[in-house]
Amino acid sequence: MKFGIIRERKTPPDRRVVLSPEACQKVLSNHPEAKIVVEPSPIRVFADAEYKEAGIPVAFKMKECDVLLGVKEVPTKNLIPNKKYFFFSHTIKAQPYNRKLLKAVLEKNIELYDHEVITNSKGMRLVAFGRYAGIVGAYNGLRAYGLKFGLFKLPKAETLTDQRALINELKKIKLPNIKILLTGKGRVGNGSKEMLDGMGLKRVNVGEYLEKDFNEPVYCQIDASEYNKRKDGVRGNKADFFENPEAYRSDFFRFAEVTDLYIAGHFYGQGAPYLYTREDAKHPDFKIKVVADISCDIDGPVATTIRASTIAKPIYGYNPKTEKEVNFKNKSAIAVMAVDNLPCELPRDASIGFGEAFSKYVIPAFFNGDADGVLQRARMTKNGKLTKRYKYLQDYVDGKE
């Protein structure tokens, strides 16, 4: 079985890679029947020379490979027919902008595996960049706070080497006695928590956060069960919320009344209530002045996120009264950081973490007959057709949606 690590060709360029040189070595050590070839790339975070030094051949020989590994969508003109491909296709939700991509995949008889649906038997994702989105998102949120109020100037995350370098920069700043709210306790939320803990911030519980004043900056991490409540007054829980999201209403405003910086690291499910609306943001008791929206659902549960921002220009302002974009330094503005590709700012760390998971959970499936069904669940197309699990996308492919 020969694996090819393809060059990322999407614009803007992405420097991440599925397998680092060290991960490649581990794959070859654990699976002697495996072979790996790396396509040359001038932008990859690991230089061609680093792969060569690790004994991994670098060559334009992707047509000789059985399985091609990428991160972002492959331009249709670069798809090689009759191959197995792994990448984030951004088609599983029938995203309109990638319909042509999925159609091309089918026409070229490509077996497509989407990273987003590589799961275990319980539906839990096995490989993801979420932790790194959380790490960079928290850093960027704190950076935005400093710029909004002219308190400090942190360097951009993309100019720093790794998570340790980000934390070292955060340790240099002095925050006023603000309250920071973090939603989510999954990969993203806990990635952000690593940063807040790393810089030495005090963590407080919900009761303390809502009721007490502090003489130092503090943060509180909350889950869906703490910012939602059942409409019927019955005591709910996280499991019930995810089973019956329509039975709940938001209980977030009590946090908005005391929060200065909000970091959104939660997962938003279809049918769940918005955390706060545009009307909520107009309320005189709405205190939040900086939002780091890692989840980045446009016009969604975090109502101040009216568009995604970019690594080049990560912060914009939202005027709650006019509901329009303004300069984020305006006194009336809520500063919004809503970069939708945050792990790209920490490509080395993100690639190492992703590769560890991919080589642990995915690569073995090619050599054990897919004993755990990992490949079967992630396989979107085969023999020029959608697989049974993804038949719901047929109308999307046909242009009927």
ZIZI-V16293 format. One record per run of one state. SS is the DSSP state (2 for helix, 1 for strand, 0 for the rest). FROM is the first residue (numbers start at 1). TO is the last residue. If there is no record, write none. Layout:
# ZIZI-V16293
ss=SS from=FROM to=TO
ss=SS from=FROM to=TO
This chain:
# ZIZI-V16293
ss=0 from=1 to=1
ss=1 from=2 to=5
ss=0 from=6 to=20
ss=2 from=21 to=30
ss=0 from=31 to=34
ss=1 from=35 to=38
ss=0 from=39 to=47
ss=2 from=48 to=53
ss=0 from=54 to=56
ss=1 from=57 to=58
ss=0 from=59 to=61
ss=2 from=62 to=64
ss=0 from=65 to=66
ss=1 from=67 to=69
ss=0 from=70 to=75
ss=2 from=76 to=78
ss=0 from=79 to=83
ss=1 from=84 to=87
ss=0 from=88 to=95
ss=2 from=96 to=107
ss=0 from=108 to=110
ss=1 from=111 to=114
ss=2 from=115 to=117
ss=0 from=118 to=118
ss=1 from=119 to=119
ss=0 from=120 to=124
ss=1 from=125 to=125
ss=0 from=126 to=129
ss=2 from=130 to=149
ss=0 from=150 to=156
ss=2 from=157 to=159
ss=0 from=160 to=162
ss=2 from=163 to=172
ss=0 from=173 to=178
ss=1 from=179 to=183
ss=0 from=184 to=186
ss=2 from=187 to=198
ss=0 from=199 to=201
ss=1 from=202 to=203
ss=0 from=204 to=205
ss=2 from=206 to=211
ss=0 from=212 to=217
ss=1 from=218 to=222
ss=0 from=223 to=223
ss=2 from=224 to=227
ss=1 from=228 to=230
ss=0 from=231 to=237
ss=2 from=238 to=243
ss=0 from=244 to=244
ss=2 from=245 to=247
ss=1 from=248 to=250
ss=0 from=251 to=252
ss=2 from=253 to=256
ss=0 from=257 to=260
ss=1 from=261 to=264
ss=0 from=265 to=275
ss=1 from=276 to=276
ss=0 from=277 to=277
ss=2 from=278 to=282
ss=0 from=283 to=289
ss=1 from=290 to=293
ss=0 from=294 to=301
ss=1 from=302 to=302
ss=0 from=303 to=308
ss=1 from=309 to=309
ss=0 from=310 to=314
ss=1 from=315 to=319
ss=0 from=320 to=323
ss=1 from=324 to=326
ss=0 from=327 to=332
ss=1 from=333 to=337
ss=0 from=338 to=338
ss=1 from=339 to=339
ss=0 from=340 to=341
ss=2 from=342 to=361
ss=0 from=362 to=362
ss=2 from=363 to=366
ss=0 from=367 to=373
ss=2 from=374 to=378
ss=1 from=379 to=379
ss=0 from=380 to=380
ss=1 from=381 to=382
ss=0 from=383 to=384
ss=1 from=385 to=386
ss=0 from=387 to=387
ss=2 from=388 to=398
ss=0 from=399 to=401
